[in-house]
Amino acid sequence: MRRWNILMMAVVCLLGLLGPGTRTVQAAARPEYLKSVTYFGDEWPINYWGSEDKDMDANFERIVADGFNSIILVIPWREFHPNTVSEVFNEAAFSRLNQVMDCAEKHGLWVSLRIGYLWDYYGESEVPPRYAELTKRGSSARNAWLEYCQRLYQTASSYSNFHSGFITWEDLWDYIYNLDRDLSKAERQKMAGECGYTEFLSSRYSLEAVQDWYGVQFSNFGEVYLPYGTHPSAALFYEYYDQFLLELLHESQTVFPGLSLEIRADGDVVYDASGGFSYYSHAATYACGNAPYSALMYSVSMGQENTGNYISADTALQAMRTNLERMYARSGKRFFVEQLLYMDSTEAFSHNTQIEDAQVGDFVRRLAPVLTERTMGYGLWVYRNYVNNCVYNGQFGLGETGWDFTGTSEVVERNGTRMASVSPSGSISQRLTGRLSDGDKIYVSLHGETSGAVYVKVEIGNVEKNIHVVGSGDFVVEFPFQGRYDIRIRADRQAYVDDIRVFTYEQKGRIYDRSGNELDLAEDFRTLNRELP
């Protein structure tokens, strides 16, 4: 599936490259129920927008054949809007968005946007400080956010297959971690004032009431500081943050009509003075302003023991029905379960409760009655297995962007796609340090082509390995994990390389593998989609 359909995709997607003003295609009728796939081609959301996505047309054909009627696109804020002080947009990213919207429209697929995604590899600016500035009313970041939301809505809504958009608590949650960071009392007081927490408290509570929560005497509200996560006063900050999310959502809805919010369904631990604890509920956000639905990430681990244990499909189905009913009672709106985590192979969450492996298919096949009761759609995150590739522009769709080329090495067109031509007098390299979590091994995969036998030398950190390339092939090499893992590629004769990935794990969903081969749950999801409206 690497290159055979490039010409077909170019023909089918031509109107998307020309722009929305030239289109005449109309989408299929608006679906009664969304059956969605989060789409990022053969990459993952963090680096999708710099990829070539050569198989887009074939990918959409398969998605439709599997009974899905829509896709979800993840739109990183920084990659689409690099600068927060002026209206500077990444036009290459918007051109790709037009291309995807247009191709999806031709296949009858509707599109929802997850906007404000926190992670990408674009540029050098720091993302967390930008999101921290969002808490400040009237800040340059808040104004830039609204510019970004407006531009996205204007772009997507010009297509007849645009459905809706949502932001998520997860992408906006980093500021909460300040409760547990090593900050001085003066820093906490300053941040409390800047983010609006102090103003929030003074408008809701008396100073005496705040003192009771903190167990500290304050002479005025200016002395109040960000609470510590292990202190009972953390509940006040959660209350403030819910209000911030709703305020940001309301402002965003003025430029992005109907924008929704993925709610935080999990409760946050709040400790009491005696060492006990309870859970703070974020139910105040569940209605999502004037949005037509509430968005939700749902995992079968919700409300379970989460001790690495397994449960039956029956238990998972009953728990899901109960959980959705409970949340619906607080939201009053149907949910778009845009991330249905029927399983999760992420190593960091290996302690979460899972369905017995042999019963996952049974769970999927029996989901229709549960979903139709309180939801207006569902979406999958791992429709196709992927790796946590930390390379930016690994398919050279953006030319040399993100890479350092030396000697006579360059990006060339070859067999209908862009590749890096690595000469014996040069190299290509990219700084990657800080993008991978610690692990035992680092894997490098790439596609190589030569006119004869060539040794391609791949260097990760201070370790180099040789790949013997004869003709054409796909290769994977292993490296020991190390603190510095920048990549450098050389060759003893001219070689062409493409599809470069550096990763530590593969995310699995048991629907399609990384090469697009069908796995055991594919038919179960086709069955589910046939039974849904």
N, C-alpha and C positions, 0 to 999 in steps of 0.2 A: 504493500500500500504506500510505499515511499514516494513514488513519482509518477506512476502510470496515469493518474487523472489530473495532472497539473493543467494540461491544455483545456480539458473540460471545465475545470473550476474557473479558469480565466474567462472562458466564454460566459458561463453561467453567472459569474459575479461581476462582470464588466460594469453593469450599471451602478453597483455599489461604489466602484472606484471613481465613476464619473460624478457621483453626488446625487442627493435625493431629488434634485429638481428635474432629473431626466427620467425618473421611474414612472411606470404605468401599472406595475403589478399590484394587485390587491391581495391581502392575506385572506386565509380561510376565515369562516365565521368565528367570532370571539368565543372561545371555549367556555362551556358551563363549568368545567373542572380542569384545573391546571395539572398536567402530568409532565414534570420538568426534569431536565438534566442540567446540572451546572456544567457549562461548556468551557473548556480551555484546550481544545485540540489534543495534541499529543505531548503537551507540556503540563504546567499547573498554573494557577492564577498569578503567582508571584512573577513569573516571567513569560506568560502567554503573549502579552501585547507586543513583545519584541520578536516573537517567533514568526515563521513563514506560514504555518498552518496550511501546508500544501494539499491536505486531504479534506478540506472543509466540506466540499460538496458531497463526497462519499460519506463523511461522518454524519451529515444531516440526513442523508438518505437512510442510513442505518437507524438513527434515532427515531425517525418517523415509522420505519418498519417495525420497531419494537413497541409501538403504540404510544409514544410520547407526543405531545402536541405543543411543547414549549421548551425553551432553554432559559437558563439564568446566566447572565454575564456578570463577572466580578470586576469592578472598575476601581483600580487603585487611585486614590486622590492625587498623590505626588506624581505618579506617572502621567496622568492626564493634565495635571495643573501644577507644574513644577514650582511656580513662584507665588508666594502669598501676598506680595506687595503690589502687584499689578496684574492686569489681565493677560498673562502669558500662558498659553496652552500648548501642549505637545500635539501639534497637528498630525503627526504620524500616527499617534494613538487614535485620534478621532477619525482618521481615514480608515484605519482598521475597523473601528466600531461601525462606520458606514458600510464597510464591506460585509461584516458579519450580519448586520441587520438586514441588508439586502438579500444575501444568500438565504437567511432564515425565512424571509418573507416569501421567496420563491418556492420554498419547500413547505409552506403553510405552517411554519413554526412561529409561535408567539414568543415575545422576549420580555423578561423582567430583568431589572438592573439591581444588583447589590452595589450600592455606591459607598465611597469612603473607605474602601479596603485599606488596611493599615500597612500592608507589606508589599514591597516591590523592590527591584534592584536599580531603579532609575535615578541617576544623579547622585550627588554627594550630600545634599542637605539632610539634616536629621529629621525623622518623622515624629518621634514622641513630642518634642517641643512644639511642633505645629499643632498637634492635637491638644496639648495642654493649653495653648492660647485660645482654643475654641471655647473654653469655659468663660472667657472674658467678653462681656457684651461690647459690641462696637470695635473689637480688636481687628487688626488687619487680617488675621487668620479667619475670624468669623465672617468678615466681608468676602474674603477669597472663597470660603466654603460655599457661600450663597452664589457667587459667580460660577463656581464649578457645578453646583446643582442645577442652576439655570441653563448653563450651556449643555449639560447632559440631557436635560428634559427637552430642550429645543431640538437637539440632534435626534434623539430617539423617537420623540412624538411626531416627527415628520414622516415616519413610516407607519403603514397601516397595521403592522403586526406588533406594535409596541403595546405591552399590557400594563406594566406598573413598575414601581421601584420601591426599595426599602433600604434603610440603614440598619446597623446592628449594634447592640450593646457591646458586643465583643470588640469591635473596632474602636469603640469610644471608651474603653474601660481602663486604659493604662493609667489615667490620673488617680484612680482608686488605689493603685499600688503605692502611692505616696504615704498611705497610712502605715505601711510596714517598712518604708525606707528609712535609712539612717539620716535623719534630718534634725537640725538643731531646733530649739524652741523658737528662736527668732525667725528661722526659715519657715517654720510651720505657721507662724503668725502672719508673715508676709504673704504666703500662698493663700491662706484663709481669706485675706482681704482681697487679693487680686482675682481669685476665681469666683467671688460672689458668695462664698460660704458664710462669711460674717454678716453680709446684708440679708441673706436668707434667714439666718437665725434671729436677727433683730426684728424681722418682719413677722416671725411666727411664734417666738418665745420671749418670755421675760428673761432678764439677766439672771434672776434667781433660779429660774427653771434650768437654764444652761449650766449654772454652777452645780446644781444637783446632779445633772448628768455627768459632768466632768469630775465632781468631787474636789473642785478647786475654786478658790475665791478670785473673781475678776472685778476690777474696778470699773471696767467698761467693755463693750463688745470688741474693741480694738485689741484687747489682750487675748481673745479667744484664738486658739491655734487648731490646726488640723489634728484630729484625734489620732490616737494609736489604734491599730487594727485589733489589738487584744483588749481594748478598754470598752466599757459599755457605751461611751459617747460615740463610738463608731456608728451606732444606729442613726445618730443625727446626720452624719455625713452621707450615709446611704439615702436618707430622706432628701437631703439637698441634691444629691446626684440624680435621683429620679426626676426631680424638678428640672434640673439642667437638661436632661435628655428630652423631656417633654417640651421645654422651651426651644431647644435646637430643632426638634422635629417640627414644631409649629412654624418657626421662621422658615425652615426649609420647604414646608408645604406651600408657602406663598409663592415660591418660584418653581416648585416641582409638585404640581397638584396631585393629590392622592398618595403622596409618599407615605410609606408605612415604616414601622420599626420592628426589628426582631427583638422581642422582649427577653429579659433575663428571667427565665422560668425557675432557675435554681434559687434557693434562698442563701443568704450570706450569714455566716456564723456571727452572732453577737454574744459576747461573754458578759456575765453579771459579776457583781462584786464578790460573790462567794465562790467563784470559779466554775459555776455552771454556765450553760449556754442555751440559746434559742436560735431560731433562724429568722432573719429579716426577709420579708416578702416584698418583691418589687411589683406587686399587683397594681400599684397606682399607675404604672405605665401601660398596662395591658390593653387599654382601649385605643391607644395610638392616635390620639387626636381625632381629626376628621378623616383618617384613612378608611378605606372601604373594608379592610381586613387587618388582622394582626399577624405579623410574621413570627415564626417559631422554629428554632432548632430543637428537634426532639430526638433523644437517645433512649434506647431501651434500658439504659442504666438509671434513668430518672426515678428517684425514690427507692432504689434497690440498695442492697448491702454494700456493693462496690468494694469487695474484698478479693477480687479475682475469681469470684464464683460464677456459676452458670445456672440459668433458669430455663424452664420449658417454654415453648411457643405459647401454650395456653396461659401461663403466668404473665408473659410479656404482653399479650393481647389484652388481657383483663386490666393490667396496670395501665396500659396506654389509654384504654377507654375511660378509666377512672381519672387519670391525670388530665386528659383533654376536657372532660366534663367539669372538673374543678376549676381549670383555668378559664373555660368559657363562661362560667358563672361570674367571674371577675371582669372579663373583657367585654362580654355582650356581643362579640363579633366572631365570625368564623375565622379559623386560622389557615394561613398558608404555611404548611410545614416544609419550608424551603430547604431544610437539611434534615432528611429522615435518616437517622443513624441506626439502621437495623443491625449493624456491626461496626466495629472500630478497631483497626489494626495498628493504630498509632501507639508506639511503644510507651510514650509518656502516660497513656491512659490504660495501660495493661491491667491496672487494678479494677477497672470498671466492670460491673456485671455484664455478662454477655449471654446471648441465647446459645443453647447447645448447638454445636456446629451442624449436626445432622438435622436440626429442626428449624434452621434459619429459613430454608425454602418454604416450609409449612407456614411459618409466621408471615412471610411475604404474600403467599397465595391467599391467606385468610384476612388480609388487611382491609379489603374494600369496605365491609360494613362499619368498621371502626372509623375509617377515614371519612366516610360520607356523613357521619353523624355531626361532626363539629368542624370539619375542614372544607376549604374551597380549592385545595390543591396540595400537592406534595412535590418535593424535588430531591434529587440524588446528588450527593457530592462526588462519590467515586463511581461514576458510570463506567469508567475505564481506568484500570490500574495506572498509577503514576509514581514517579520518584521525586524526592525533594531536591530537584536539580538547582544548585546554587549558581549556575552560570547565566549571565545576562547575554542575550543575543547569541545563543549557542548555535542557532541555525543560520546566522549571518543575514537574516532578512533585513537588518538595518545596516548592512555594510560592515564597516570596521568599528562601529560604535560599541564602546565598552571594552574593546581589545587594544592591545599594543602590538603593532606590526613592525618588524624590523627587517632590514635587508630588502630583498625584492619580493617578499611575501605580500600577498594581496587577496582581496575578495574578487572572485570571478564568477561568471555565469557558466554553468556546466550541466549538461543534460537537463535543462529546464529548471534549474534551481541554483541558488547562490551557495558557493562553497569557499573555503579558505584554501588558497594555493600556498603551500609552505615550501619555500625554496631552501636548498642546502646552505645558502648564505644568510638565512634569516630565521625568524621564529614568530610565533604568536603567543601572547600571554594575557592573563587577566588576574587581577587581585580579587581573591575570594575570602580571605580571612574574616572570620566573624559571622559567616552566614550559616554554618552548620552547627548543630548541637553535638556535644561530645559523643563519641561512639568507639567501637573497636576497629572498624575499617572504613576506608573511603573508597568508593568505586568510581571509576571513570569509564564511560561508554562513549563511543564515537563511530562514525561511518568513515571509512577510508577508501580512496581510489588511487590507483597508480597505473603507469604504463608498463611496469615491470615489477620486480621484487624490490621493496623499499622497507627500511626500518624507520618507523615513526617513533620518535622518542617523546614520551610523556613524562613530565616532571611535576610532582606534587610535593610542595614544600622542599625538603632536601632529599627526596627519594625519586630516582628516575627509573623508568621501565621501558623496554622496547616492545613495539608491536610490529610483527612481520606481516606486511601488507603485500599481497600479490593479487593484482587485478582490482577486485572490489569486495568489500565485506563490512560487517558490523562487528565490533570488538568491545570486550569488557575486561578491564584490568583492575586488580585490587591493590590498595596501598594501606599501610598501617596508619591509624589515625594520629594526627600530630597537630600541634597548636597553630602552625602556619601551613596553609594548604593552597597557596596560590598555584595556578596551573600555568605551565609553559610547554609548548609543543614545538618540536623541531623534526627534521627529517634528513637522512643522508643523501637522498635524491629528491627531486620534486614529487610532492604528494598533495593530494586534495583531501581535506577533512571537513566533516559536517556533523550536525546533530550531536554536539559535544555536551555531555552531561557529567556533572560531578555530584555525587549523592551518597547518603548513608543508609537509606531505607526505601522500601517500596510500599506504598499505600494500596491496600487491596480491598476490592469490593465484590469479588466473585461473580462479576457480570461479564466483563471483557478484560483480557490481559493487556499488557502494554502494547503488544503488536496488533491488537484488535481481534484476537481469537476469542470465540465465545466460551464462557465458563458456566458453571453449574446453575447459577441463579438467573441467567438471562431469560429462560423460558418462564420462570416463576414471575418475573416482572412483566412479561408479556401477558401472562394470565391475569395478573392484577390490573393492568391497564385496560384489558377487555371488560373487566367487571365494573370498573369505575365509570361514572357518567361520561 
